[in-house]
Amino acid sequence: MTARTMHPKEAALRAVLTDLADRWELMAANEEAAIPLLEGPAAAQVGAEVAQRAATYRKAAADVRDVLATGRIPHDLMTDAELEQHGTPEEATR
């Protein structure tokens, strides 16, 4: 389906989801930019937690973009029943 044939509500929803993914990427970048500013005995631990949170934001953004591109839930988020129906990523490449 092209943007020209897409229903206006679907186009608006896709735009909002794309904006959401962009914002998660921005949040990840902003948090990582703050890591070098951390000081004190707990700085390494807090920095690791911030880095993990940024990775989670990026993964969520990638998952939203994957759903928008494929129309399916990413394999690592599928339930067992969905995996049985769609197969594993390795099976899909055979």
Buried (B, 14 or more C-beta within 10 A) or exposed (E): EEEEEEEEEEEEEEEEBBEEBEEBBEBBEEBBEEBEEEEEEEEEEBBEEBBEBBEEBBBBBBBBBBBEEEEEBBBEEBEEEEBEEBEEEEEEEE
